[in-house]
Amino acid sequence: MSEAESLLKSVNIRAAELADNEKNSESGYVSLGWMMLEVAEMGYWHVRYDSFTEYLKTVAQISKRSVPQLRQYFLAVRDLSSTFGSVDLERMGISKAVKLRQAKDYANILPQNIVDAALDSTVSVKDLRKLIAIELKMPEDKGDHMDLECEFMVSPEQRALITQAIDVAMHTEPLTKSTISKSQQMLDVITKFAMEFLSSHSGDGQ
């Protein structure tokens, strides 16, 4: 069995264990996040699937968690790994890790008191969310999480075209603020794309 096949199998086994026993799910989904991150970074999903999203759909069925939830788990691990080691992240739990990733995405740098609170077992997820809102003046989430399922392979020409289009959109009035988080910048860009396309083609093909 190849290394890729072995890891894919291990992820499925871990996902099934977590689905059957929620007792240690907070630390368990952090460990699953690490495993899915390795699958993503090494491109092991190519062995069986056409896209990483298709791979996540399989893990979602086994783990009884949604694709957006699983995506949040491995992204939390990825984006917090420069600040926390695996032991600290598992001690923190996946719920706090997801909230902390949102805070880091918003502020770029996490204040030490927020880091300490995340690692404090006596601080609940609700308390951490309140502390983040106060310390970072971070607005509460509005709306629902949206997964565009848009991870794909591109040719050099396509990469150049998309990169140029994003750059133009960011510098088109109203300008996309560079001070907001990367995810908010991309939301602004995609919103501009959608508005421009609809204004030009509304009614076409209907």
C-alpha positions in Angstrom: 0.0 0.0 0.0 1.4 3.4 -1.0 1.9 6.2 1.6 -1.0 8.1 0.0 -3.4 5.1 0.2 -2.3 4.4 3.8 -3.0 8.0 4.9 -6.4 8.0 3.2 -7.3 4.8 4.9 -6.2 6.2 8.3 -8.3 9.3 7.8 -11.4 7.2 7.1 -10.7 5.0 10.2 -10.3 8.1 12.4 -13.4 9.7 11.0 -15.4 6.6 11.7 -14.1 6.5 15.3 -15.2 10.1 15.9 -18.6 9.4 14.4 -19.1 6.5 16.7 -17.8 8.2 19.9 -18.3 12.0 20.5 -16.6 11.8 23.9 -13.2 13.1 22.7 -14.4 14.9 19.6 -12.9 18.3 20.5 -9.3 16.9 20.4 -10.2 14.2 17.9 -11.3 16.6 15.2 -8.1 18.5 15.7 -6.1 15.4 15.0 -8.4 14.6 12.0 -7.7 18.2 10.8 -3.9 17.5 10.9 -4.4 14.4 8.9 -6.7 16.1 6.3 -4.2 18.9 6.0 -1.4 16.4 5.1 -3.7 14.9 2.5 -4.3 18.4 1.0 -0.7 19.6 1.1 0.7 16.3 -0.3 -2.0 16.1 -2.9 -2.8 12.5 -1.8 -6.5 13.0 -2.7 -5.4 12.7 -6.4 -5.1 8.9 -5.9 -8.9 8.4 -5.8 -10.6 11.7 -6.4 -11.0 14.4 -9.1 -10.9 17.3 -6.5 -10.2 17.9 -2.8 -13.9 18.8 -2.3 -14.9 15.4 -3.7 -12.5 13.8 -1.2 -14.0 15.8 1.7 -17.5 14.6 0.7 -16.4 11.0 1.4 -14.9 11.9 4.8 -18.1 13.9 5.6 -20.2 10.8 5.0 -18.0 8.7 7.3 -17.6 11.3 10.0 -21.2 12.6 9.9 -19.9 16.2 9.7 -20.6 18.5 6.8 -18.0 19.4 4.1 -17.9 23.0 5.3 -17.2 21.8 8.9 -14.4 19.6 7.8 -12.9 22.4 5.7 -13.0 24.7 8.7 -11.2 22.0 10.8 -8.2 21.5 8.5 -8.0 25.3 7.8 -8.0 26.0 11.5 -5.1 23.6 12.0 -3.3 25.0 9.0 -3.6 28.7 9.9 -2.9 28.2 13.6 0.1 25.8 13.2 2.5 28.7 13.1 1.3 29.8 16.6 0.4 26.5 18.3 1.9 23.0 18.2 -0.2 19.9 17.8 -0.4 19.2 21.6 -1.7 22.7 22.3 -4.2 22.6 19.5 -5.6 19.3 20.7 -5.7 20.6 24.3 -7.6 23.7 23.0 -10.1 21.7 21.0 -11.6 22.2 17.6 -14.3 24.6 18.6 -11.9 27.1 20.1 -9.5 26.5 17.2 -12.1 27.5 14.7 -13.0 30.7 16.6 -9.3 31.5 17.0 -8.7 31.1 13.3 -11.5 33.6 12.6 -9.9 36.0 15.0 -6.4 35.6 13.4 -7.9 36.0 9.9 -9.5 39.3 11.2 -6.6 40.7 13.1 -3.5 38.9 11.6 -1.8 38.8 15.0 -3.4 37.3 18.1 -3.0 39.2 21.4 -1.3 37.1 24.1 -4.4 37.2 26.4 -6.5 35.7 23.7 -3.9 32.9 23.1 -3.8 32.3 26.9 -7.6 32.1 27.1 -7.8 29.6 24.3 -5.4 27.3 26.1 -7.2 27.7 29.4 -9.6 24.8 30.0 -11.7 26.9 32.4 -12.5 29.4 29.6 -15.5 28.2 27.5 -15.9 28.7 23.8 -18.6 31.3 24.5 -16.2 33.2 26.9 -13.4 33.1 24.2 -15.8 34.4 21.6 -16.8 37.3 23.9 -13.1 38.1 24.7 -12.2 38.1 21.0 -15.1 40.5 20.2 -14.1 42.9 23.0 -10.3 42.8 22.5 -10.3 42.9 18.7 -13.6 44.9 18.3 -14.5 42.1 15.9 -18.1 42.2 14.7 -20.2 39.1 15.2 -20.6 36.8 12.2 -23.6 37.6 10.0 -25.0 35.2 7.5 -24.0 31.6 6.7 -20.8 30.0 5.8 -20.5 29.6 2.0 -18.3 27.0 0.4 -17.7 27.8 -3.3 -16.1 24.4 -4.0 -13.6 26.2 -6.2 -10.2 24.5 -5.5 -8.9 23.4 -8.9 -5.8 22.8 -11.1 -4.9 25.7 -13.4 -2.6 26.2 -16.3 0.0 29.0 -16.2 -2.2 31.0 -18.6 -5.3 30.5 -16.4 -3.4 31.5 -13.3 -2.1 34.7 -14.9 -5.6 35.5 -16.1 -7.3 34.9 -12.7 -4.5 36.8 -10.8 -4.8 39.8 -13.1 -8.6 39.8 -12.8 -8.4 39.7 -9.0 -5.9 42.6 -9.0 -8.1 44.7 -11.3 -11.1 44.0 -9.1 -9.3 45.0 -5.9 -8.2 48.3 -7.5 -11.6 49.1 -8.9 -13.8 51.6 -7.0 -14.8 51.1 -4.3 -11.3 49.8 -3.6 -10.9 46.6 -1.7 -9.3 47.5 1.6 -5.9 45.9 2.2 -6.4 46.2 6.0 -9.2 43.7 6.1 -8.6 39.9 6.3 -7.7 37.9 3.2 -11.0 36.1 3.2 -12.9 39.4 3.4 -10.8 40.7 0.6 -11.7 37.7 -1.6 -15.4 38.0 -0.6 -15.3 41.7 -1.8 -13.6 40.6 -5.1 -16.1 37.8 -5.8 -19.0 40.2 -5.0 -17.6 42.6 -7.6 -17.2 39.8 -10.1 -20.8 38.7 -9.6 -22.2 42.3 -9.8 -20.2 43.0 -13.0 -21.3 39.7 -14.7 -25.0 40.2 -13.8 -25.0 43.8 -14.9 -23.6 42.7 -18.3 -25.5 39.4 -18.8 -28.7 39.6 -16.7 -31.4 37.9 -18.7 -29.0 36.1 -21.1 -30.0 32.4 -21.5 -33.2 32.8 -19.4 
